[in-house]
């Protein structure tokens, strides 16, 4: 079953997911992955062991038809589940961040078109019990379907593929170049890492939000503050960095809303997502994104954000007092 690539208009807050399942003794768990990350769905392949990949969920590797050697991951084993075989399993071949991986599952159902408004964020208990591998869930036709954070899974299997950045030594950047960044990402691990790495660079103060809806609420309060003070939005927030896949409001829709707003449109918006690829880059362009970067290269992102800030209408290479989330709270 090859990827269908049913196209969605960017900025409509919609997504399409491939539903698959894992069979356990007396239970079938339902899961989903964004269709944009799926290359194809195939039968199980003979694998060769990979000594350098010692995680027990990695079954080995197999040659893909495009010439690449692809690791095969037993998804049930990764999630700590005991899969039972009631039928021949399927392999979902994914590609994101320029990484191709095969995930072995019990079976595949169908593709669903949803609104991000229907996707609920997982609570702390669900995140903990899934090793932070679940990024959201949706109630669908009498069952709960869990959307997996494939980037987090790959990052744990191979730490070299996680988000990274070269942290500058203390004192290499002056304190008068501190810029306020609003960051939106539904992954708690990604938020913590991005905040830590950017702030440790000595250049940024990061306001973190858990999804596009929370980011838009913050920007809406910022818009009111601009009206009160008669200052441009870039006097308070110098740039927005946003993931694309997020519950309630996705990054493409958030970007479109920022760029359509007469007060906020001057804020540079950078999309930082595993969905940023050559074939999908046009979607970010269509909503006015100023820059797009594929995870996990945070170093390139931070350097480009500095360039965008310098090019914005309010050139900000001057002393700044960073904004805090409490500054935008309702009075």
Residue pairs with C-beta under 8 A, 6 or more apart in sequence:
1 40
1 41
1 42
1 108
2 40
2 41
3 35
3 38
3 39
3 40
4 35
4 111
5 35
6 16
6 35
6 111
6 113
8 14
8 15
8 16
8 113
10 252
10 256
10 282
10 283
10 284
10 286
10 287
11 252
11 253
11 255
11 256
11 286
11 287
12 253
13 115
13 116
13 117
13 249
13 250
13 252
13 253
14 113
14 114
14 115
14 116
15 34
15 35
15 113
15 114
15 115
15 116
15 119
15 245
15 250
16 34
16 35
16 36
16 111
16 112
16 113
16 114
17 32
17 33
17 34
17 35
17 111
17 112
17 114
17 145
17 147
18 32
18 33
18 34
18 35
18 38
18 41
18 92
18 108
18 110
18 111
19 30
19 31
19 32
19 108
19 109
19 110
19 111
19 112
19 140
19 145
20 30
20 31
20 32
20 33
20 90
20 92
20 105
20 106
20 107
20 108
20 109
21 28
21 29
21 30
21 31
21 105
21 106
21 107
21 108
21 109
22 28
22 29
22 31
22 75
22 76
22 79
22 81
22 83
22 105
22 106
23 83
23 84
23 85
23 86
23 106
23 107
24 76
24 81
24 82
24 83
24 84
25 82
25 84
28 106
29 81
29 146
30 109
30 140
30 143
30 144
30 145
30 146
31 75
31 105
31 145
31 146
31 147
31 148
32 112
32 138
32 145
32 146
32 147
32 148
33 92
33 94
33 147
33 148
33 150
34 147
34 245
34 275
35 111
36 275
36 280
37 94
37 95
37 96
37 150
37 274
37 275
38 92
38 93
38 94
39 93
39 94
39 95
39 100
40 93
41 90
41 91
41 92
41 93
41 108
42 90
42 91
42 93
42 102
43 88
43 90
43 91
44 88
44 89
44 90
44 91
44 104
45 62
45 72
45 91
45 102
46 62
47 59
47 60
47 61
47 62
47 72
48 60
48 61
48 62
49 60
50 58
50 60
50 61
50 71
53 61
53 71
53 157
53 158
55 78
55 156
55 157
56 77
57 73
57 74
57 75
57 77
57 78
57 157
58 71
58 72
58 73
58 74
58 157
59 72
59 73
59 74
59 104
60 71
60 72
61 69
61 70
61 71
61 72
62 69
62 70
62 72
62 102
63 69
63 70
64 70
64 93
64 100
66 100
68 100
70 93
70 100
70 101
70 102
71 101
71 102
71 157
72 91
72 102
72 104
73 101
73 102
73 103
73 104
73 153
73 157
74 83
74 104
75 103
75 104
75 105
75 148
76 82
76 83
76 104
76 105
76 106
77 83
78 133
78 153
78 157
79 130
79 131
79 133
80 131
83 89
83 106
85 106
86 106
87 106
87 107
89 104
89 105
89 106
89 107
90 104
90 105
90 106
90 107
90 108
91 102
91 103
91 104
91 105
92 102
92 103
92 105
92 108
93 100
93 101
93 102
93 103
94 100
94 101
94 102
94 103
94 150
95 101
95 277
96 150
96 151
96 274
96 275
96 277
96 294
97 151
97 154
97 161
97 274
97 294
97 295
97 296
98 277
98 294
99 154
99 161
101 150
101 154
103 150
112 140
112 145
114 138
114 140
116 212
116 246
116 247
116 248
116 249
116 250
116 253
117 248
117 249
118 138
118 139
119 136
119 137
119 138
119 147
119 247
119 248
120 136
120 137
120 138
120 139
120 247
121 136
121 186
121 210
121 211
121 247
121 248
122 130
122 134
122 135
122 136
122 137
122 146
126 134
126 137
127 134
127 188
130 146
131 156
132 149
132 152
132 187
132 188
132 189
133 148
133 149
133 152
133 153
134 146
134 147
134 148
134 149
135 147
135 148
135 149
135 152
135 186
135 187
135 245
135 247
136 146
136 147
136 186
136 247
137 144
137 145
137 146
137 147
138 144
138 145
138 147
139 145
149 187
150 274
151 187
151 190
151 274
151 295
151 296
152 187
152 189
152 190
154 161
155 161
155 162
155 163
155 296
161 296
162 193
162 296
163 190
163 193
163 194
163 197
163 295
163 296
163 298
164 197
164 296
164 297
164 298
164 299
165 197
165 198
165 201
165 298
165 299
165 302
166 299
167 197
167 200
167 201
168 200
168 201
168 202
170 202
171 202
172 202
173 201
173 202
173 203
174 202
175 202
176 318
176 319
176 320
177 202
177 203
177 317
177 320
178 202
178 203
178 204
178 205
178 320
178 322
179 203
179 204
179 205
179 238
179 239
179 305
179 306
179 309
179 316
179 320
179 322
180 204
180 205
180 206
180 207
180 236
180 237
180 238
180 320
180 322
180 323
181 198
181 204
181 205
181 206
181 207
181 237
181 238
181 239
181 240
181 241
181 305
182 206
182 207
182 209
182 215
182 218
182 219
182 237
182 239
182 240
182 241
183 191
183 194
183 195
183 198
183 206
183 207
183 208
183 209
183 240
183 241
183 242
184 209
184 210
184 211
184 212
184 214
184 215
184 240
184 241
184 242
184 243
184 246
184 251
184 254
185 191
185 194
185 208
185 210
185 242
185 243
185 246
185 272
186 210
186 211
186 243
186 245
186 246
186 247
187 243
188 210
190 243
190 295
191 208
191 210
194 206
194 208
194 241
194 272
194 298
195 206
195 208
197 298
197 302
198 204
198 206
198 298
198 302
199 205
199 206
201 302
203 302
203 306
204 302
205 322
205 323
205 324
207 218
207 237
207 323
207 324
207 325
209 215
209 218
211 246
211 247
211 248
211 249
212 242
212 246
212 248
212 249
212 250
212 251
212 253
212 254
213 247
213 248
213 249
214 248
215 240
215 242
215 249
215 254
216 249
216 254
216 257
218 325
218 328
219 233
219 237
219 240
219 258
219 261
219 264
219 267
221 328
221 329
221 330
222 233
222 236
222 237
222 264
222 328
223 233
223 261
223 263
223 264
225 236
225 327
225 328
226 232
226 233
226 235
226 236
226 263
227 263
229 235
232 266
232 313
232 314
233 263
233 264
233 266
233 267
234 266
234 267
234 312
234 313
234 314
234 316
235 314
236 323
236 327
236 328
237 267
237 323
238 267
238 268
238 309
238 312
238 316
238 320
239 267
239 268
239 269
239 270
239 305
239 308
239 309
239 312
240 254
240 255
240 258
240 267
240 268
240 269
240 270
241 270
241 272
241 301
241 305
242 251
242 254
242 255
242 269
242 270
242 271
242 272
242 273
243 251
243 271
243 272
243 273
244 250
244 251
244 252
244 271
244 273
244 275
244 276
245 251
245 273
245 275
251 271
251 273
252 271
252 283
252 284
252 287
253 287
254 269
255 269
255 271
255 284
255 287
255 288
255 289
256 287
256 288
258 264
258 265
258 267
258 269
258 288
259 265
259 269
259 287
259 288
265 288
266 312
266 313
266 314
267 312
268 290
268 291
268 305
268 308
268 309
268 311
268 312
269 288
269 289
269 290
269 291
270 289
270 290
270 291
270 292
270 293
270 301
270 304
270 305
270 308
271 284
271 289
271 291
271 292
271 293
272 293
272 295
272 298
272 301
273 292
273 293
273 294
273 295
274 294
274 295
276 284
276 292
276 293
276 294
276 295
277 294
281 292
284 292
285 292
290 308
291 301
291 304
291 305
291 308
293 300
293 301
293 304
309 316
310 316
310 317
